Amino acid sequence: MLRINCPACGQQSYSASVESFISCNFCGKIFSGKHGPEKREKPREKRQIPFYLSWKGRPVKAQTFDCSEQGLGVEVFEQISLTVGKILTFFLEGLPQTGKVAWIKPFPQKVVAGLNVAKTL
């Protein structure tokens, strides 16, 4: 367990990971010991929406795990070599979308990434 100070009120909170976003028990501010205060003005909405993205001319199975006004958190169910800044094309609930990769977290059987999109669901 790690002890980290809230960037808003300075009180000490505890977390198992400095990368995780937690809310302060005293003031409610959402923050991470590594990333600082949450920058989104509106919260993330947990939504699982299956879709396919186009990767090197072929469809790759993926799914959202959260949506915000600026972007999507996605799981790609294949180990593909995404890079930060890469533009992806996909259809989400029948609508064509493009998203710019903001961050990547590779796992053995999948890739988790954050995409900046102009308009989300």
VOPA-717797 format. One record per residue (C-alpha): residue number from 1; x, y, z; residue in one letter. Coordinates in nm, 3 decimals, decimal comma. Example, Ala and Ser with C-alpha at 12.3 -4.5 7.8 and 13.67 -1.06 7.14 Angstrom:
> 1:1,230:-0,450:0,780:A
> 2:1,367:-0,106:0,714:S
! end
This chain:
> 1:0,000:0,000:0,000:M
> 2:0,136:0,340:-0,100:L
> 3:0,069:0,670:0,076:R
> 4:0,018:0,964:-0,160:I
> 5:-0,091:1,323:-0,098:N
> 6:-0,403:1,462:-0,265:C
> 7:-0,303:1,745:-0,504:P
> 8:-0,620:1,939:-0,412:A
> 9:-0,637:1,931:-0,030:C
> 10:-0,298:1,782:0,066:G
> 11:-0,446:1,505:0,281:Q
> 12:-0,286:1,160:0,262:Q
> 13:-0,462:0,881:0,074:S
> 14:-0,361:0,520:0,020:Y
> 15:-0,345:0,325:-0,304:S
> 16:-0,208:-0,007:-0,425:A
> 17:-0,072:0,164:-0,737:S
> 18:0,050:0,518:-0,805:V
> 19:-0,078:0,486:-1,165:E
> 20:-0,440:0,420:-1,067:S
> 21:-0,686:0,707:-1,046:F
> 22:-0,853:0,723:-0,704:I
> 23:-1,079:0,973:-0,533:S
> 24:-0,959:1,152:-0,222:C
> 25:-1,145:1,038:0,091:N
> 26:-1,144:1,396:0,220:F
> 27:-1,233:1,624:-0,075:C
> 28:-1,341:1,377:-0,349:G
> 29:-1,089:1,499:-0,610:K
> 30:-0,992:1,223:-0,856:I
> 31:-0,615:1,190:-0,901:F
> 32:-0,322:0,957:-0,956:S
> 33:0,012:0,958:-0,776:G
> 34:0,186:0,930:-1,114:K
> 35:-0,042:1,131:-1,345:H
> 36:-0,169:1,399:-1,104:G
> 37:-0,526:1,532:-1,102:P
> 38:-0,780:1,396:-1,349:E
> 39:-0,785:1,639:-1,643:K
> 40:-1,127:1,549:-1,781:R
> 41:-1,399:1,795:-1,694:E
> 42:-1,668:1,531:-1,742:K
> 43:-1,626:1,181:-1,600:P
> 44:-1,561:0,865:-1,796:R
> 45:-1,864:0,650:-1,861:E
> 46:-1,802:0,278:-1,842:K
> 47:-1,939:0,129:-2,165:R
> 48:-1,850:-0,196:-2,336:Q
> 49:-1,919:-0,163:-2,708:I
> 50:-1,775:-0,432:-2,938:P
> 51:-1,636:-0,312:-3,272:F
> 52:-1,373:-0,384:-3,536:Y
> 53:-1,090:-0,151:-3,628:L
> 54:-0,901:-0,155:-3,953:S
> 55:-0,540:-0,269:-3,911:W
> 56:-0,319:-0,308:-4,219:K
> 57:-0,623:-0,368:-4,439:G
> 58:-0,792:-0,628:-4,219:R
> 59:-1,049:-0,611:-3,938:P
> 60:-0,930:-0,659:-3,579:V
> 61:-1,176:-0,729:-3,296:K
> 62:-1,187:-0,464:-3,022:A
> 63:-1,413:-0,329:-2,748:Q
> 64:-1,450:-0,001:-2,561:T
> 65:-1,428:-0,010:-2,183:F
> 66:-1,497:0,358:-2,118:D
> 67:-1,601:0,672:-2,304:C
> 68:-1,550:1,039:-2,227:S
> 69:-1,622:1,356:-2,418:E
> 70:-1,270:1,357:-2,567:Q
> 71:-1,202:0,989:-2,621:G
> 72:-1,233:0,618:-2,567:L
> 73:-1,056:0,354:-2,367:G
> 74:-1,031:0,043:-2,586:V
> 75:-0,916:-0,318:-2,564:E
> 76:-0,782:-0,466:-2,887:V
> 77:-0,806:-0,846:-2,870:F
> 78:-0,491:-0,910:-3,068:E
> 79:-0,128:-0,815:-3,013:Q
> 80:-0,080:-0,541:-3,275:I
> 81:0,203:-0,287:-3,279:S
> 82:0,025:0,039:-3,203:L
> 83:0,226:0,357:-3,153:T
> 84:0,129:0,681:-2,984:V
> 85:0,007:0,924:-3,249:G
> 86:-0,118:0,652:-3,486:K
> 87:-0,457:0,732:-3,646:I
> 88:-0,703:0,441:-3,640:L
> 89:-1,019:0,401:-3,846:T
> 90:-1,316:0,206:-3,709:F
> 91:-1,695:0,182:-3,704:F
> 92:-1,861:0,226:-3,366:L
> 93:-2,233:0,149:-3,347:E
> 94:-2,250:0,185:-3,726:G
> 95:-2,082:0,526:-3,738:L
> 96:-1,739:0,577:-3,900:P
> 97:-1,482:0,713:-3,655:Q
> 98:-1,115:0,801:-3,646:T
> 99:-0,908:0,811:-3,331:G
> 100:-0,554:0,913:-3,248:K
> 101:-0,371:0,681:-3,008:V
> 102:-0,291:0,878:-2,689:A
> 103:-0,145:0,597:-2,477:W
> 104:-0,079:0,223:-2,500:I
> 105:-0,050:-0,060:-2,250:K
> 106:0,048:-0,393:-2,414:P
> 107:-0,048:-0,728:-2,261:F
> 108:0,043:-1,080:-2,383:P
> 109:-0,286:-1,143:-2,569:Q
> 110:-0,423:-0,792:-2,620:K
> 111:-0,347:-0,419:-2,626:V
> 112:-0,523:-0,160:-2,411:V
> 113:-0,514:0,196:-2,542:A
> 114:-0,664:0,541:-2,510:G
> 115:-0,791:0,710:-2,824:L
> 116:-0,859:1,081:-2,873:N
> 117:-1,164:1,118:-3,096:V
> 118:-1,346:1,426:-3,217:A
> 119:-1,690:1,305:-3,107:K
> 120:-1,773:0,999:-2,899:T
> 121:-2,098:0,827:-2,809:L
! end
